[in-house]
Amino acid sequence: MEPKITASTLRKSILTVPGMDCWREVEELFPDSQDNIRLDWQLPGIASVAVGGDYTTVSPAMAALACVQVSIILVDDMLDEEPEGAHHRFGIGRTANLALALQAAGAVLIDQCKVAAPNRAAAAHALNRMALATAAGQELDVRNLGGEENYWQVVRAKSTPFYGTGLEIGALLGGASPKMAQVMYNVGVLFGEAIQIYDDLEDAFQSPANSDWAQGRNNLALLYGLTAEYPQKEAFLAYKSQAADVTALHKAQQLLIDSGAVSYCAFQLLQRHTAAKNCLDSVTLDRRDRVEHLLKMQLAPFIKFVREIDEALAEVFAQTT
């Protein structure tokens, strides 16, 4: 069992970065809590332990990953015009400046990890590479390109580098070889794709309608409903156009289930889960169980979610995994 690192610990680390005290909003974005930090912020620690390194030694890298993720969310909410976005409270200018500051703080925090300088340099390079890839992905996303091929292109550019890099930098800081770090990156990419699929399903079945319905954003479940051939497609399109009405929304969501959209998402998620396990088979890890536990933790909420809307599919999926 790894030592407990709280959100409060991460916040203190972030606020010690020179210049970050200009934004007291950090206290809101990283609230004081005795709870464990988010699972995705723990990726460097999980990977470090998996390759034979230490958990607490890479805690600054967890803070760095948290900074980068929050900066991405701040920008994403502004681009998506999210009604609950922090820019409504902080103002667009301050939010943009804070997002830039958090990106830079991530690189500073990586350098605070007490490991050999070459390992820190490799991890910092990976973090910066991820930030650039994500920005390019955001650019693709705002173009809202249609079709499933473009959907996966955006996911792989915008969403998955974060998860791949989270495991990669933990492996690098834990002393892994470049080959081992690459495997961990690949596992993280597949993990990130699975998370995106689950997020899409959650967004598609929110009530009232998530912004994906109105804005025509690429969402795998909705994309299936719009492009697949099935008997009730015309009815789905009609109800989708009225998704602001809760009754019409619920009918459209039921048609998504009937069309096979949920089953298709489950199939895609299962493919990623299987591929991730195959990646792990290609290397010998000190603590493979830490990464397997991560994959299992990702599946649990998906199975629970599917069980609420399609019990039979949930049972098949649970037995398969």
N, C-alpha and C positions, 0 to 999 in steps of 0.2 A: 504494500500500500504506500503510494507516494505521499509525502508531506502535504498538508493542506495549504494551498495558496489562495487567498481571498481576493475579491475585487478591490478591497481596500488596499491590499499590498500592491497591486498593479497600479492603482491610481497614484499612490505615493511615489512609485517609480517614475511614472509619467510626469508628475509635477516637479520632480527633481531635474528634469531635462532643462538646461538653460533656455530661457525664453518662454517656456510653456506656462509660467505663472501669469502671462498676459491674458490668458483665457480661463477665467474661473468656471466657465461652462464645462470644463473637464470634470468638475465635481458632479455635475448632473449626468454627464455621459458615462462616467464610471462611478456610480454611487457607492457609498460606504456600505459594505455588506459582509456578513460573516459566512455567507454561502460560498460554495465552491465556484470558481470562475467558469465561464461558459466552456462547453466541451471543445468548441472549435478553437478557442484561445489556448487550450492545453496541448494542441497538436505538437509543438516543439518538444514539450516535456515527454509526451508519450513516445515520440520517435527517438528521443535521446535514450530513454530507458530501454527501448526495444533493441537498439544497437549496442547496448552495454555502457551507456553514459549515465549521467546523473540528472535527476529531475529538477532540483532546486538551482543547480548551476545555470540552467537555461531559463530561469524565471524572467530575466530581462527580455529574452526573445519572445516570451509569451506576451509581455507588455507591448513589445514592438508589433507583434501580430495583431493585438487588440487595437493599437493605434491605427494601423493600416486598414483594418476592417471597418472601424468606425468612420474613418475618413471616406471610405468607399460608400458607406451608407449615407453619410451626409450629402455627398454629391448625387448619389442615386435618387434620394428623396427629392432633391431640387429638380432633377431632370424629369422625374415622374410626377411632379407636382403633388406629392403626397400631402394630404390634409393634416396629417399628424407629424410631418417632418419638423426637425429641429429648427429649420430656417424660419419658420413662422414665429418662433420664440426669440431666436438670436438675431434675426435679420439676415438677408442673403449675403451681404458683404462680409459680416463677421463669420458666418458659417463657411463661406468659401475660404477665408483666411485660416480658419481653424482647421479645415480639411487639409490644406497645404502644410500647416504646422505639424499636424499629426503624422503625415507622411514622412516629413523630415525627422521627427522625433523617433520614429521607428528605427531609422538607420543609426541614430545615436545610441539607442538602447541596446541594439545588437552588440555594439562595441563594449558594453559593460559586462558581457558574459565572461566569466573567469575561465577562459580556455585559451589555447594557443592562438597567436595572432593570425596564422594562415587559416585556421578554422573560422575565426570571426570574419575575416575578409571574405571567405567563400560564402558565408551565411549572409553577409551584408549585400554582396553582389546578387545573390538569389532573391533577396527581398526587393532590391531595386528593380531587378528584372521583372518581378511579379507586378510591381506598381505600374511599370510601363505597359505591360501586357494588359492589365486591367483597364488602364486608360484607353488603350486601343479598342478593347472590348466594349467599353462604354460608348465610344464613337460609333461602332457598328450597331449597338443597341438603339441609339437614338434615331438611326435611319429606319428602324422597324422593318427590316427586310422580310419578305414573306417566304413561306415554305419551310419544310422540316430541315432541309439541308442548311439553310441559313440559320435556323433555330440552333442547331448543334454548333455551327460556326461561332455564334455569339456566346453560347454557353461555355465553349472551350476557351474563348478569348477573355470573357468577362468574369465568369464565376469560378471556373476550376483552378486557375493559377493560384488563387489564395490558399486552397486546401492542399494542393500539391506542394507549394512552397512551405507551408506550415510544417509538413512532415519532413521536407527536404532540409530545412535549416536546423531542425532538431537533430536529424541524423548527422549533418555536418558538424554541428557543435558537440555532438556526442562522440565524435572521432571516427565516423563511418568512412569507408572508401567512397570514391566518386560513383562506382557502380552501385553500391548499396544505397547511396543518397538518391540516385536516379530511380531506383526501384521504389523507394519510399515516395518520391515525387509522383511516380506513375500511380501508386496506390491512392495517393491523395487526390489526384485528378479524377479517378473513378469514384472515389468517395464524394467529391464535389458534384459530379454529374448526378449521382444518386440523390444528393440533397436537393439539387435543382428540380429534379423530377417530383420529389415529394412536395417541395414548395409550390410548384405549379398546381399540383392537385389540391393542396390546401387553399390556394388562392381561387381556384375555379369553384370550390364548394363553399366559399364564404357567403354569408348572408347578413346584411345586404351585399350587393354585388361588389366584388373587388374591382379596382380600376382596370384590370386586364380585360374585363368584359366591355367596358365603354371605350377604352383607348385602342383596342385592337392589338394589344401587346402580344408578342409571341409567348404563348403558354402551351406546353405540349398537349395537355388534355383538350384545351379549346382548339388547338390546331388540328387535332384528330377529328373533332366534331365538325370542323369547317371543311376538311379536305377528304376524309374517308368516305367511301360509298356505303350507305346503309339506308334501310327503308324510310326512316323518319327524319332524314336529313333536312328536308324542307321545313318540317315543323320545328326542328332545332334552330334553324336560321331565323325563323319568324320569332320564336320566343327570345332568342339571343338579342334581337334588335330592341326588345322591350325589357331588358334585364334590370332596368331601374325599378321596375315593378316587381315586388317580392314574389308574387304568385307566378308571374311569367318566368322569373329567375329559377324558382324551384322546379318548374316543369322542364326548363332547359337543362338543369342539372340532372334530373332524372333521365332525360334523353341521352346525356353524356354517358351515364352508366349503361343504359340499354345499348348504346352504339358500340360499346367495347372500348371506349376511351380509357376507362380506369384499368381494364385488363391490359391494354397496350402499355400504359405507364408502368404497371407492375412488371410486365415482361421486360421493359427497358431497364428498370431498376435492378431486376434479378440478373440481367446480363452484366451490369457493372459490378454487382456484388461477387459474382462468380469470377469475373476477370481479375478483381482485386485479390481474391484468394489465390488465383493462379500466379499472380505476381509474387506473392509472398512465398510460394513454393519454389521460386527460382533462387532464393537466397537463404542463408542460415542466420537467424536472428537470435540474440541472447534471450529476448523476451517477446517472442512472436505473439504471445497471448495478449499483450497490451494493444497491439494493432487489431487483432481479432475482436477484442472487446470493443474497440472503437467502432468497427463495422457492425457489430451486434447492436450497439447502442443506437446507431443510425437507423437500423431496421425496425426497432421496437415501436417508435411512434408511427411509422408508416403502416405496420401491421394493425395497430390499434385504430388508426384512421380508416383503413380499408374495411376493417371489421364492422365499423359503424354504418357503412353504406353497402357492403357486399360481403356477407358472412362467408359464403361459399368460397369466394375468391381469396379471402384472407386465410382460410384454412389451407387451401392449396398452396398459397405462397409461403405460409409458415412451415409447412412440411417440406417444401422444396429447399428452403434455406437451412 
